[in-house]
Amino acid sequence: MLNLAIAHRSEIGSRSRNEDALRVAQIGVMGHMVLADGAGGHQGGAEAARRVVDHIDATLADDSQHGQPPDAGRLAQAIGAAHADLQQQQRGLDAQARMHATVAALWLDCAARRAVWGHVGDTRLYHLRGARVVHATADDSVVQSMVQAGWLSPAQAREHPHKNQLLAALGMAEHVEPHTSAAELHDGDAFLLCTDGWWDPLDDALLVRALAGSTSPQHWLDRLYRHIVTHAPARQDNHSAIAVWLGPAGGGASS
């Protein structure tokens, strides 16, 4: 069985309110983490992010309490239900008519050494192992589609003026298909869930270097945060992240 250590951080940046929301939970050998980034007028973004986190957290907590192992299909259902909820909430509400949210969620079984994750939009999940990023979610964005088509390099995408234009988010009128993946967990694995305000000034090499010099998930986040604020634009977005470390039972990690 693997031991689980979790840390999180959420900052308002230069905005008037924080429209990110997060939840972390450990239930027996199971753990789940949910991070959402909302957008919308009249506090609709904050409401969207909160509702998404509440919906997904409630589903995964209930499944974990009943011994349901992490399952990609079940996680996709939970994300889809959060999408339907936001669509329903927008009917007849002028102030929140355009509210939506991006999301990333991670579901772990530390005994079975299994991880399942899913996302919609440009809230990301990174999976690190052996001093490298072994998986990173692909944004549902115009710029990412251009990278995948070979029209832009990743370096060009970072500077593109439309890099935040989304193709999918929870609460939009269109059907949303959550992206899910699964992996076997290894000793020393690390995960980072983060909103676009967090990942924007970072790259894979910096994530790896910061991890290598860290003594805990909180230390890792703090090291990344120092880089973020040093390279922050004049109008800095909300920026939030959840860090997860996995190690052998009795190895000193704690949640």
N, C-alpha and C positions, 0 to 999 in steps of 0.2 A: 504494500500500500504506500502511496505517495503522500507526503505532507504538503499542505497547501498554505501559502502565505499571500496575502492580498493587501494592496494599498490603493488609495485613490486620492485624486486632487481635482478640484473644480474652481476655476478663477473667472471673474467677470470681465477682465480685460478693461477696455475703455468704454464698454457699452453701459447703458443705464440700468440694465437688468441681466441676470444670468438665465438664458433660455436652454441651458444644458440640464439634463437630469441623469442620475445614475442610481444603481442599486447593486449591492453585493450581498450574497448569502451563502452560508455553509450549513447543510442539513445532513448530519451524519457523515458518510463518505462522499456525499455529493456537494457540489458547489456551482453557483451560477452568478454571472455578472452581466449587467445590462447597462448600456450607455446610449443616450439619445440626445440629439441636437435639434431643437425646435425652431420654427420660423413662422411668423404671422403677426398681423397687426393687433393692437390693443391687448397685449399679453397673450395672444393666441399661441405664440411659439413656446412659451413656458408651459402653458396648459397642454399643448400637443406632446411635448417631451415627457411631461409627468404622466400623462395617460398611457403613453406607449410603455414606459418603464413599469408602471403599475400592472398593466395587462400581462406583459411577458413574465414579470416576476411572479405574479400570482399563479400562472400556469405551471411554470417550472418548479415553484415551491411545492405546489400540490402534487405534481408527478414525483418529485424527489421524496416527499413524505410517504408516498405509497410504493416506493421502491422501483419506480419506472426508470430504466436506464436512459442515458442521453440518446436521443434519436433525432436524426436530421429532419425527418418528416414531421415529427411532433413540434420541433422548434419552428419550422416553416409555418405550421398551423398557428402557433402562438403569435408569430409576427404578422401573419395574415389577419388574425382576429383584431390585433391592434390597429391595423390599417382600416379595417371595416368600421371599427369604433370611431376613428377620427372622421371618416366619411360621414357617418351618422351624426356626429356632433356638429358638423358644419351645416347641416340642413336647416335653413331659416335663421342662421346666426350671422348677421352682417359683420360684426366685429371680428369674428373668427373665421370668416368665409374662406380664407386662403391658408389656414394654419396647416402645417405639415411638419414632419420630423424625419430625420435619418436615424438609423439605429445599427448597433452591433451588439451581439449577445454571444456569450460563451457558456457552455454547460459541461461540467466535468464529473466524472466518476473516478475518484482517486484510488479506489480498490481495484476496479477493472482496468484502470489506466486508459480511459477513453475520454476523448474530447470531441464535442460537436460545437460548431459555431455557425452563425448566420448574420447577414447584414443586408441593408437596403440603403442606398444613397452613398454619401461620402464620409460617414463615420467608419473608421477603419479598425481592423484587427491585424496585428502582427504576431507571428509565431516565431520565436527565436530558439535555436538549438545549436550547440557546438560552435559558438562565436559567429553565427550567421543567421540572417533572416531566411527561414525555410518556407514561409508562406506569408503573403500579404493580400488582403482582400482588394479587389479591383473596384474602384468607384463607379457608381452609376452616374456618369457625368459626360458631357459633350467632349471634353478634352481627353478623358480616358478612352472613349471610343475612337478618337483620332489617333491616339497612341497605338491602340490595338490594330488599327487599320494600316499603320505604318506611315501616317501622314505627319506625325510629330514624334520627336524623341522625348523620353522622360524629362530631360533637362529643359527642352522647349516647353513642355507641358507645365512645368513649375512656374514659368513666367507668363503664361498665356492669359490674356485679359478676361477670358471666359472660363477660367478653371473652376469656378464655383457654380457653373450652370448645370443643374441636375437634370437627369433623364428619368429618375424615379425617386420617390420619397413616400413615406407613409402619409396617407391623408389626401394625396392627389386624386383627381377624378379617375385616372386610368387604373387598370388592373396592375398590381404589383406582384412580381415573382421574387420572393426572397432567395438570395444565394446562400447555400449551405455547404459545409465541408465537415469532414471528420478525420481524426487522426489518433493513432496510439500515442499515449503519453510516455515520455522517458524522464529519468532522473535529470534534473537540471533544466528542463524546459521552462521557458518564460513566454508570457503573452502580454501584449499591450493593446488595450482598446482605447481609442482616442478620437476626439472630434477634430474637424478640419482646422480649427484654431490652434490645436496642439500639434498636429503633424505637419502643418504647412512649412515651418522653418527647419524641419528635421529631414534627415535622409537615413538610409539603412545603415551606413557606416557609423554615423553618430549614435544611432540606437545601440549598436553592438559595442562601441567603445564605452558608452555610458554604463551599459550593463556590466561589462567586464570590470569596471572600477567601483562597483556598488556592493554594499554589504547587506542590503535588504531591498524589498520592493519600494519602500518609501524613499530610501536613498537614491534609487534609480530614478524615480519620478522627480525628486528634488534636483538631481543633476541635469535632467532634461529641461526642467522648468527654468533653470538659470540660463540655459542657452536660448530658450524661447523668449524670455523677457529682454535679453541682450539684443536679439534680432527682431524685436517686435515692430510692426509698422505703427505709424502715428495713430491709426484707428484700429486698435487690436480687438479681435473678436473674442467672445467667450472661448475658453480653452479648458478642456477636461480630459482626464485619462484614468484608466484603471490598470494597475500592474499586477500580474499574477506570476508567482514562482512555484515550481513543483520540485520536491526533493524527497529523499528517502525518509520514511518514518523514523523519528528520533534524531533527525539531522539538525534540529534546532530551529526550523521554520515554524512560524505561527501565523494564524490569520488575524 
